[in-house]
Amino acid sequence: QNTNKIVSKAIVHFLVLGSALAAPQYQSPIYTSTQSPEPYSYQYAVQDAESGNDFSAEESSDGQVVSGSYRVLLPDGRVKFVNNHVEGDSGFVADVKYEETPHNVVGPQDKYV
């Protein structure tokens, strides 16, 4: 009688386990783009002596390769130049250069009215 209870419990456990394993498994959807990248280009520049802001950037793409550059005046007076490109799965590849000679920068002046 004790053996029958153990066998019955084992059968129930196996049935529950079997139904759990037989349940449909969720598979995340696979997204694919049906559009090819479009060519584009842009550029901008800011030069404001009063605030000390001086920077510019440009970027363009032919739909396959993205390339661009930017320039920024750093607080120590050096200028940072960055040329970059992305092709396929290469990720962002940057070539960074600095103007070698830092110089004194005159910051914005306080104004009193």
N, CA, C and O atoms as CSV, one atom per row, in Angstrom:
chain,resi,resn,atom,element,x,y,z
A,1,GLN,N,N,0.833,-1.188,0.000
A,1,GLN,CA,C,0.000,0.000,0.000
A,1,GLN,C,C,0.880,1.255,0.000
A,1,GLN,O,O,0.595,2.218,-0.713
A,2,ASN,N,N,1.930,1.240,0.787
A,2,ASN,CA,C,2.858,2.351,0.839
A,2,ASN,C,C,3.573,2.506,-0.499
A,2,ASN,O,O,3.834,3.625,-0.941
A,3,THR,N,N,3.885,1.397,-1.134
A,3,THR,CA,C,4.542,1.417,-2.434
A,3,THR,C,C,3.619,2.006,-3.491
A,3,THR,O,O,4.079,2.730,-4.374
A,4,ASN,N,N,2.326,1.710,-3.417
A,4,ASN,CA,C,1.364,2.258,-4.377
A,4,ASN,C,C,1.290,3.780,-4.274
A,4,ASN,O,O,1.189,4.461,-5.294
A,5,LYS,N,N,1.339,4.323,-3.053
A,5,LYS,CA,C,1.304,5.781,-2.874
A,5,LYS,C,C,2.543,6.424,-3.490
A,5,LYS,O,O,2.453,7.464,-4.142
A,6,ILE,N,N,3.689,5.804,-3.281
A,6,ILE,CA,C,4.938,6.347,-3.830
A,6,ILE,C,C,4.906,6.304,-5.351
A,6,ILE,O,O,5.295,7.271,-6.005
A,7,VAL,N,N,4.448,5.199,-5.918
A,7,VAL,CA,C,4.364,5.065,-7.377
A,7,VAL,C,C,3.360,6.065,-7.932
A,7,VAL,O,O,3.608,6.678,-8.970
A,8,SER,N,N,2.228,6.239,-7.253
A,8,SER,CA,C,1.210,7.197,-7.708
A,8,SER,C,C,1.763,8.619,-7.700
A,8,SER,O,O,1.556,9.377,-8.648
A,9,LYS,N,N,2.465,8.977,-6.628
A,9,LYS,CA,C,3.065,10.319,-6.554
A,9,LYS,C,C,4.116,10.504,-7.646
A,9,LYS,O,O,4.195,11.575,-8.247
A,10,ALA,N,N,4.912,9.490,-7.908
A,10,ALA,CA,C,5.933,9.573,-8.952
A,10,ALA,C,C,5.292,9.760,-10.318
A,10,ALA,O,O,5.776,10.551,-11.128
A,11,ILE,N,N,4.202,9.037,-10.579
A,11,ILE,CA,C,3.500,9.173,-11.866
A,11,ILE,C,C,2.946,10.582,-12.014
A,11,ILE,O,O,3.067,11.185,-13.080
A,12,VAL,N,N,2.342,11.113,-10.959
A,12,VAL,CA,C,1.795,12.481,-11.012
A,12,VAL,C,C,2.914,13.482,-11.272
A,12,VAL,O,O,2.755,14.389,-12.088
A,13,HIS,N,N,4.038,13.327,-10.588
A,13,HIS,CA,C,5.165,14.239,-10.799
A,13,HIS,C,C,5.675,14.163,-12.234
A,13,HIS,O,O,5.963,15.195,-12.841
A,14,PHE,N,N,5.789,12.972,-12.777
A,14,PHE,CA,C,6.249,12.827,-14.159
A,14,PHE,C,C,5.252,13.411,-15.156
A,14,PHE,O,O,5.653,13.983,-16.170
A,15,LEU,N,N,3.958,13.270,-14.876
A,15,LEU,CA,C,2.941,13.860,-15.753
A,15,LEU,C,C,3.018,15.384,-15.736
A,15,LEU,O,O,2.933,16.022,-16.785
A,16,VAL,N,N,3.180,15.967,-14.552
A,16,VAL,CA,C,3.306,17.431,-14.441
A,16,VAL,C,C,4.569,17.900,-15.147
A,16,VAL,O,O,4.543,18.879,-15.893
A,17,LEU,N,N,5.671,17.203,-14.913
A,17,LEU,CA,C,6.927,17.563,-15.569
A,17,LEU,C,C,6.810,17.427,-17.085
A,17,LEU,O,O,7.288,18.291,-17.820
A,18,GLY,N,N,6.191,16.368,-17.554
A,18,GLY,CA,C,6.014,16.158,-18.994
A,18,GLY,C,C,5.160,17.230,-19.630
A,18,GLY,O,O,5.462,17.685,-20.733
A,19,SER,N,N,4.091,17.647,-18.950
A,19,SER,CA,C,3.241,18.701,-19.518
A,19,SER,C,C,3.971,20.042,-19.529
A,19,SER,O,O,3.779,20.840,-20.446
A,20,ALA,N,N,4.804,20.298,-18.523
A,20,ALA,CA,C,5.571,21.546,-18.501
A,20,ALA,C,C,6.584,21.574,-19.640
A,20,ALA,O,O,6.771,22.605,-20.285
A,21,LEU,N,N,7.230,20.450,-19.884
A,21,LEU,CA,C,8.212,20.393,-20.969
A,21,LEU,C,C,7.548,20.416,-22.340
A,21,LEU,O,O,8.164,20.834,-23.320
A,22,ALA,N,N,6.301,19.971,-22.416
A,22,ALA,CA,C,5.597,19.943,-23.692
A,22,ALA,C,C,4.982,21.297,-24.041
A,22,ALA,O,O,4.533,21.494,-25.170
A,23,ALA,N,N,4.954,22.231,-23.090
A,23,ALA,CA,C,4.369,23.554,-23.347
A,23,ALA,C,C,5.179,24.261,-24.425
A,23,ALA,O,O,6.398,24.101,-24.492
A,24,PRO,N,N,4.506,25.048,-25.275
A,24,PRO,CA,C,5.235,25.754,-26.328
A,24,PRO,C,C,6.235,26.745,-25.725
A,24,PRO,O,O,5.942,27.421,-24.738
A,25,GLN,N,N,7.393,26.816,-26.323
A,25,GLN,CA,C,8.439,27.719,-25.848
A,25,GLN,C,C,8.360,29.029,-26.616
A,25,GLN,O,O,8.144,29.036,-27.828
A,26,TYR,N,N,8.534,30.138,-25.905
A,26,TYR,CA,C,8.524,31.456,-26.534
A,26,TYR,C,C,9.840,31.687,-27.255
A,26,TYR,O,O,10.916,31.437,-26.712
A,27,GLN,N,N,9.740,32.163,-28.478
A,27,GLN,CA,C,10.931,32.533,-29.227
A,27,GLN,C,C,10.811,34.007,-29.566
A,27,GLN,O,O,9.804,34.434,-30.133
A,28,SER,N,N,11.816,34.782,-29.230
A,28,SER,CA,C,11.746,36.212,-29.497
A,28,SER,C,C,11.731,36.456,-31.004
A,28,SER,O,O,12.354,35.717,-31.765
A,29,PRO,N,N,11.012,37.501,-31.430
A,29,PRO,CA,C,10.920,37.780,-32.864
A,29,PRO,C,C,12.264,38.235,-33.429
A,29,PRO,O,O,13.081,38.823,-32.721
A,30,ILE,N,N,12.474,37.958,-34.685
A,30,ILE,CA,C,13.681,38.375,-35.382
A,30,ILE,C,C,13.303,39.529,-36.299
A,30,ILE,O,O,12.457,39.388,-37.183
A,31,TYR,N,N,13.943,40.673,-36.075
A,31,TYR,CA,C,13.646,41.860,-36.866
A,31,TYR,C,C,14.688,42.012,-37.963
A,31,TYR,O,O,15.891,41.924,-37.715
A,32,THR,N,N,14.217,42.235,-39.154
A,32,THR,CA,C,15.110,42.514,-40.267
A,32,THR,C,C,14.624,43.772,-40.962
A,32,THR,O,O,13.422,43.988,-41.112
A,33,SER,N,N,15.554,44.584,-41.377
A,33,SER,CA,C,15.211,45.823,-42.053
A,33,SER,C,C,15.019,45.546,-43.541
A,33,SER,O,O,15.839,44.878,-44.171
A,34,THR,N,N,13.945,46.058,-44.082
A,34,THR,CA,C,13.696,45.896,-45.512
A,34,THR,C,C,14.136,47.128,-46.284
A,34,THR,O,O,14.078,47.150,-47.514
A,35,GLN,N,N,14.578,48.155,-45.563
A,35,GLN,CA,C,15.022,49.380,-46.217
A,35,GLN,C,C,16.538,49.478,-46.150
A,35,GLN,O,O,17.153,49.124,-45.144
A,36,SER,N,N,17.125,49.961,-47.227
A,36,SER,CA,C,18.561,50.206,-47.202
A,36,SER,C,C,18.790,51.617,-46.663
A,36,SER,O,O,17.925,52.480,-46.814
A,37,PRO,N,N,19.940,51.864,-46.038
A,37,PRO,CA,C,20.214,53.198,-45.496
A,37,PRO,C,C,20.218,54.249,-46.596
A,37,PRO,O,O,20.690,54.004,-47.706
A,38,GLU,N,N,19.693,55.403,-46.280
A,38,GLU,CA,C,19.626,56.506,-47.235
A,38,GLU,C,C,20.863,57.401,-47.102
A,38,GLU,O,O,21.362,57.587,-45.992
A,39,PRO,N,N,21.360,57.951,-48.196
A,39,PRO,CA,C,22.456,58.921,-48.118
A,39,PRO,C,C,21.991,60.196,-47.396
A,39,PRO,O,O,20.824,60.576,-47.478
A,40,TYR,N,N,22.918,60.841,-46.695
A,40,TYR,CA,C,22.598,62.099,-46.017
A,40,TYR,C,C,23.890,62.869,-45.780
A,40,TYR,O,O,24.987,62.327,-45.920
A,41,SER,N,N,23.745,64.126,-45.423
A,41,SER,CA,C,24.892,64.934,-44.997
A,41,SER,C,C,24.382,66.115,-44.181
A,41,SER,O,O,23.264,66.591,-44.382
A,42,TYR,N,N,25.214,66.575,-43.264
A,42,TYR,CA,C,24.903,67.778,-42.495
A,42,TYR,C,C,26.207,68.397,-42.005
A,42,TYR,O,O,27.253,67.750,-41.971
A,43,GLN,N,N,26.113,69.654,-41.631
A,43,GLN,CA,C,27.243,70.349,-41.028
A,43,GLN,C,C,26.734,71.525,-40.215
A,43,GLN,O,O,25.666,72.069,-40.494
A,44,TYR,N,N,27.500,71.910,-39.215
A,44,TYR,CA,C,27.167,73.084,-38.417
A,44,TYR,C,C,28.445,73.631,-37.793
A,44,TYR,O,O,29.456,72.935,-37.696
A,45,ALA,N,N,28.377,74.886,-37.374
A,45,ALA,CA,C,29.518,75.531,-36.727
A,45,ALA,C,C,29.003,76.599,-35.776
A,45,ALA,O,O,27.994,77.254,-36.039
A,46,VAL,N,N,29.712,76.763,-34.668
A,46,VAL,CA,C,29.396,77.803,-33.692
A,46,VAL,C,C,30.697,78.510,-33.354
A,46,VAL,O,O,31.682,77.873,-32.980
A,47,GLN,N,N,30.696,79.821,-33.487
A,47,GLN,CA,C,31.827,80.645,-33.071
A,47,GLN,C,C,31.251,81.842,-32.336
A,47,GLN,O,O,30.676,82.744,-32.946
A,48,ASP,N,N,31.412,81.839,-31.021
A,48,ASP,CA,C,30.869,82.913,-30.201
A,48,ASP,C,C,31.968,83.402,-29.268
A,48,ASP,O,O,32.260,82.777,-28.249
A,49,ALA,N,N,32.570,84.522,-29.630
A,49,ALA,CA,C,33.689,85.058,-28.854
A,49,ALA,C,C,33.270,85.431,-27.437
A,49,ALA,O,O,34.053,85.283,-26.500
A,50,GLU,N,N,32.055,85.907,-27.277
A,50,GLU,CA,C,31.598,86.343,-25.955
A,50,GLU,C,C,31.558,85.185,-24.955
A,50,GLU,O,O,31.960,85.348,-23.803
A,51,SER,N,N,31.081,84.028,-25.385
A,51,SER,CA,C,30.991,82.875,-24.482
A,51,SER,C,C,32.223,81.971,-24.559
A,51,SER,O,O,32.405,81.105,-23.703
A,52,GLY,N,N,33.062,82.159,-25.566
A,52,GLY,CA,C,34.234,81.315,-25.733
A,52,GLY,C,C,33.947,80.013,-26.460
A,52,GLY,O,O,34.819,79.148,-26.545
A,53,ASN,N,N,32.743,79.860,-26.983
A,53,ASN,CA,C,32.393,78.640,-27.717
A,53,ASN,C,C,32.927,78.704,-29.140
A,53,ASN,O,O,32.739,79.697,-29.842
A,54,ASP,N,N,33.590,77.641,-29.553
A,54,ASP,CA,C,34.118,77.549,-30.912
A,54,ASP,C,C,34.190,76.066,-31.271
A,54,ASP,O,O,35.109,75.366,-30.846
A,55,PHE,N,N,33.223,75.590,-32.050
A,55,PHE,CA,C,33.212,74.186,-32.449
A,55,PHE,C,C,32.468,74.029,-33.759
A,55,PHE,O,O,31.687,74.895,-34.153
A,56,SER,N,N,32.719,72.908,-34.432
A,56,SER,CA,C,32.024,72.621,-35.684
A,56,SER,C,C,32.005,71.111,-35.902
A,56,SER,O,O,32.794,70.372,-35.313
A,57,ALA,N,N,31.097,70.676,-36.752
A,57,ALA,CA,C,30.997,69.254,-37.082
A,57,ALA,C,C,30.391,69.094,-38.462
A,57,ALA,O,O,29.641,69.948,-38.935
A,58,GLU,N,N,30.729,67.990,-39.092
A,58,GLU,CA,C,30.111,67.619,-40.366
A,58,GLU,C,C,30.095,66.104,-40.465
A,58,GLU,O,O,30.958,65.420,-39.914
A,59,GLU,N,N,29.101,65.591,-41.174
A,59,GLU,CA,C,28.984,64.141,-41.346
A,59,GLU,C,C,28.234,63.868,-42.638
A,59,GLU,O,O,27.347,64.629,-43.024
A,60,SER,N,N,28.595,62.781,-43.302
A,60,SER,CA,C,27.893,62.394,-44.524
A,60,SER,C,C,27.917,60.874,-44.663
A,60,SER,O,O,28.759,60.188,-44.083
A,61,SER,N,N,26.980,60.378,-45.441
A,61,SER,CA,C,26.894,58.946,-45.703
A,61,SER,C,C,26.415,58.733,-47.128
A,61,SER,O,O,25.545,59.452,-47.620
A,62,ASP,N,N,26.994,57.733,-47.786
A,62,ASP,CA,C,26.523,57.355,-49.118
A,62,ASP,C,C,25.534,56.194,-49.031
A,62,ASP,O,O,25.167,55.608,-50.050
A,63,GLY,N,N,25.106,55.866,-47.821
A,63,GLY,CA,C,24.206,54.747,-47.605
A,63,GLY,C,C,24.930,53.500,-47.133
A,63,GLY,O,O,24.297,52.570,-46.633
A,64,GLN,N,N,26.240,53.466,-47.285
A,64,GLN,CA,C,27.044,52.322,-46.850
A,64,GLN,C,C,28.102,52.733,-45.827
A,64,GLN,O,O,28.259,52.095,-44.786
A,65,VAL,N,N,28.817,53.801,-46.139
A,65,VAL,CA,C,29.906,54.282,-45.285
A,65,VAL,C,C,29.512,55.640,-44.723
A,65,VAL,O,O,29.063,56.520,-45.458
A,66,VAL,N,N,29.683,55.805,-43.407
A,66,VAL,CA,C,29.441,57.087,-42.751
A,66,VAL,C,C,30.795,57.666,-42.379
A,66,VAL,O,O,31.620,56.983,-41.773
A,67,SER,N,N,31.028,58.926,-42.741
A,67,SER,CA,C,32.279,59.573,-42.352
A,67,SER,C,C,31.984,60.996,-41.921
A,67,SER,O,O,31.017,61.615,-42.366
A,68,GLY,N,N,32.833,61.496,-41.052
A,68,GLY,CA,C,32.621,62.844,-40.564
A,68,GLY,C,C,33.811,63.342,-39.779
A,68,GLY,O,O,34.831,62.664,-39.656
A,69,SER,N,N,33.659,64.540,-39.251
A,69,SER,CA,C,34.709,65.134,-38.439
A,69,SER,C,C,34.090,66.192,-37.547
A,69,SER,O,O,33.012,66.719,-37.823
A,70,TYR,N,N,34.802,66.487,-36.467
A,70,TYR,CA,C,34.412,67.629,-35.656
A,70,TYR,C,C,35.651,68.264,-35.053
A,70,TYR,O,O,36.708,67.643,-34.941
A,71,ARG,N,N,35.486,69.518,-34.671
A,71,ARG,CA,C,36.566,70.324,-34.113
A,71,ARG,C,C,35.984,71.067,-32.926
A,71,ARG,O,O,34.866,71.577,-32.992
A,72,VAL,N,N,36.754,71.130,-31.825
A,72,VAL,CA,C,36.264,71.842,-30.650
A,72,VAL,C,C,37.436,72.526,-29.949
A,72,VAL,O,O,38.520,71.955,-29.824
A,73,LEU,N,N,37.203,73.747,-29.497
A,73,LEU,CA,C,38.178,74.496,-28.711
A,73,LEU,C,C,38.072,74.022,-27.267
A,73,LEU,O,O,37.013,74.130,-26.648
A,74,LEU,N,N,39.170,73.498,-26.735
A,74,LEU,CA,C,39.185,72.975,-25.369
A,74,LEU,C,C,39.441,74.094,-24.360
A,74,LEU,O,O,39.944,75.153,-24.734
A,75,PRO,N,N,39.105,73.876,-23.096
A,75,PRO,CA,C,39.292,74.926,-22.083
A,75,PRO,C,C,40.737,75.399,-21.935
A,75,PRO,O,O,40.965,76.546,-21.552
A,76,ASP,N,N,41.723,74.540,-22.230
A,76,ASP,CA,C,43.121,74.966,-22.106
A,76,ASP,C,C,43.627,75.673,-23.356
A,76,ASP,O,O,44.808,76.011,-23.439
A,77,GLY,N,N,42.753,75.901,-24.324
A,77,GLY,CA,C,43.123,76.643,-25.519
A,77,GLY,C,C,43.526,75.777,-26.693
A,77,GLY,O,O,43.645,76.284,-27.808
A,78,ARG,N,N,43.742,74.483,-26.481
A,78,ARG,CA,C,44.062,73.604,-27.604
A,78,ARG,C,C,42.799,73.351,-28.422
A,78,ARG,O,O,41.680,73.522,-27.937
A,79,VAL,N,N,43.001,72.942,-29.661
A,79,VAL,CA,C,41.876,72.569,-30.514
A,79,VAL,C,C,41.952,71.060,-30.746
A,79,VAL,O,O,43.000,70.525,-31.106
A,80,LYS,N,N,40.825,70.392,-30.533
A,80,LYS,CA,C,40.743,68.943,-30.735
A,80,LYS,C,C,40.091,68.693,-32.089
A,80,LYS,O,O,39.025,69.234,-32.384
A,81,PHE,N,N,40.744,67.865,-32.915
A,81,PHE,CA,C,40.225,67.493,-34.226
A,81,PHE,C,C,39.933,65.994,-34.221
A,81,PHE,O,O,40.791,65.204,-33.828
A,82,VAL,N,N,38.753,65.596,-34.646
A,82,VAL,CA,C,38.395,64.181,-34.712
A,82,VAL,C,C,37.842,63.878,-36.095
A,82,VAL,O,O,36.863,64.486,-36.528
A,83,ASN,N,N,38.475,62.936,-36.788
A,83,ASN,CA,C,37.948,62.401,-38.044
A,83,ASN,C,C,37.459,60.993,-37.738
A,83,ASN,O,O,38.143,60.237,-37.048
A,84,ASN,N,N,36.279,60.632,-38.243
A,84,ASN,CA,C,35.730,59.320,-37.916
A,84,ASN,C,C,35.015,58.712,-39.109
A,84,ASN,O,O,34.632,59.402,-40.054
A,85,HIS,N,N,34.848,57.396,-39.037
A,85,HIS,CA,C,34.070,56.694,-40.059
A,85,HIS,C,C,33.493,55.408,-39.478
A,85,HIS,O,O,33.988,54.863,-38.492
A,86,VAL,N,N,32.442,54.952,-40.119
A,86,VAL,CA,C,31.807,53.676,-39.795
A,86,VAL,C,C,31.520,52.993,-41.120
A,86,VAL,O,O,30.881,53.568,-42.002
A,87,GLU,N,N,31.999,51.757,-41.253
A,87,GLU,CA,C,31.751,50.997,-42.480
A,87,GLU,C,C,31.324,49.591,-42.091
A,87,GLU,O,O,32.072,48.865,-41.437
A,88,GLY,N,N,30.115,49.212,-42.495
A,88,GLY,CA,C,29.610,47.883,-42.154
A,88,GLY,C,C,29.485,47.718,-40.653
A,88,GLY,O,O,28.882,48.552,-39.976
A,89,ASP,N,N,30.051,46.648,-40.137
A,89,ASP,CA,C,29.993,46.365,-38.703
A,89,ASP,C,C,31.260,46.795,-37.971
A,89,ASP,O,O,31.543,46.299,-36.881
A,90,SER,N,N,32.029,47.720,-38.567
A,90,SER,CA,C,33.301,48.115,-37.957
A,90,SER,C,C,33.115,48.902,-36.674
A,90,SER,O,O,34.026,48.958,-35.848
A,91,GLY,N,N,31.957,49.506,-36.492
A,91,GLY,CA,C,31.765,50.378,-35.339
A,91,GLY,C,C,32.380,51.739,-35.608
A,91,GLY,O,O,32.875,51.997,-36.705
A,92,PHE,N,N,32.350,52.598,-34.621
A,92,PHE,CA,C,32.854,53.963,-34.730
A,92,PHE,C,C,34.372,53.933,-34.642
A,92,PHE,O,O,34.928,53.533,-33.619
A,93,VAL,N,N,35.052,54.360,-35.719
A,93,VAL,CA,C,36.511,54.393,-35.749
A,93,VAL,C,C,36.927,55.857,-35.820
A,93,VAL,O,O,36.580,56.562,-36.768
A,94,ALA,N,N,37.675,56.314,-34.810
A,94,ALA,CA,C,38.030,57.728,-34.727
A,94,ALA,C,C,39.540,57.920,-34.779
A,94,ALA,O,O,40.305,57.116,-34.246
A,95,ASP,N,N,39.949,59.002,-35.433
A,95,ASP,CA,C,41.339,59.445,-35.444
A,95,ASP,C,C,41.345,60.804,-34.752
A,95,ASP,O,O,40.805,61.773,-35.286
A,96,VAL,N,N,41.951,60.882,-33.569
A,96,VAL,CA,C,41.907,62.095,-32.750
A,96,VAL,C,C,43.266,62.776,-32.779
A,96,VAL,O,O,44.297,62.134,-32.574
A,97,LYS,N,N,43.261,64.080,-33.035
A,97,LYS,CA,C,44.493,64.876,-33.030
A,97,LYS,C,C,44.224,66.163,-32.264
A,97,LYS,O,O,43.085,66.616,-32.152
A,98,TYR,N,N,45.303,66.741,-31.740
A,98,TYR,CA,C,45.201,67.989,-30.993
A,98,TYR,C,C,46.155,69.004,-31.578
A,98,TYR,O,O,47.241,68.658,-32.043
A,99,GLU,N,N,45.737,70.279,-31.551
A,99,GLU,CA,C,46.663,71.357,-31.835
A,99,GLU,C,C,47.690,71.311,-30.714
A,99,GLU,O,O,47.315,71.270,-29.542
A,100,GLU,N,N,48.955,71.318,-31.040
A,100,GLU,CA,C,49.999,71.028,-30.064
A,100,GLU,C,C,50.218,72.106,-29.002
A,100,GLU,O,O,50.596,71.775,-27.878
A,101,THR,N,N,50.000,73.349,-29.309
A,101,THR,CA,C,50.372,74.413,-28.392
A,101,THR,C,C,49.168,74.982,-27.663
A,101,THR,O,O,48.345,75.669,-28.267
A,102,PRO,N,N,49.057,74.703,-26.360
A,102,PRO,CA,C,47.984,75.360,-25.615
A,102,PRO,C,C,48.321,76.836,-25.444
A,102,PRO,O,O,49.490,77.210,-25.350
A,103,HIS,N,N,47.327,77.637,-25.406
A,103,HIS,CA,C,47.543,79.066,-25.192
A,103,HIS,C,C,46.468,79.588,-24.247
A,103,HIS,O,O,45.452,78.933,-24.014
A,104,ASN,N,N,46.707,80.754,-23.721
A,104,ASN,CA,C,45.753,81.332,-22.780
A,104,ASN,C,C,44.474,81.702,-23.495
A,104,ASN,O,O,44.489,82.319,-24.560
A,105,VAL,N,N,43.383,81.318,-22.897
A,105,VAL,CA,C,42.074,81.612,-23.463
A,105,VAL,C,C,41.425,82.678,-22.606
A,105,VAL,O,O,41.403,82.587,-21.379
A,106,VAL,N,N,40.905,83.676,-23.269
A,106,VAL,CA,C,40.169,84.708,-22.551
A,106,VAL,C,C,38.723,84.255,-22.491
A,106,VAL,O,O,38.059,84.128,-23.520
A,107,GLY,N,N,38.241,84.014,-21.288
A,107,GLY,CA,C,36.869,83.549,-21.111
A,107,GLY,C,C,35.879,84.685,-21.215
A,107,GLY,O,O,36.263,85.834,-21.430
A,108,PRO,N,N,34.626,84.373,-21.067
A,108,PRO,CA,C,33.600,85.403,-21.134
A,108,PRO,C,C,33.786,86.420,-20.007
A,108,PRO,O,O,34.146,86.067,-18.884
A,109,GLN,N,N,33.543,87.642,-20.322
A,109,GLN,CA,C,33.680,88.724,-19.353
A,109,GLN,C,C,32.351,88.970,-18.657
A,109,GLN,O,O,31.288,88.905,-19.273
A,110,ASP,N,N,32.431,89.256,-17.353
A,110,ASP,CA,C,31.214,89.600,-16.618
A,110,ASP,C,C,30.706,90.950,-17.081
A,110,ASP,O,O,31.484,91.861,-17.364
A,111,LYS,N,N,29.404,91.065,-17.154
A,111,LYS,CA,C,28.780,92.332,-17.549
A,111,LYS,C,C,27.924,92.821,-16.400
A,111,LYS,O,O,27.159,92.060,-15.808
A,112,TYR,N,N,28.059,94.080,-16.095
A,112,TYR,CA,C,27.239,94.685,-15.048
A,112,TYR,C,C,26.415,95.788,-15.677
A,112,TYR,O,O,26.927,96.628,-16.416
A,113,VAL,N,N,25.159,95.769,-15.377
A,113,VAL,CA,C,24.257,96.760,-15.968
A,113,VAL,C,C,23.906,97.795,-14.937
A,113,VAL,O,O,23.155,98.726,-15.227
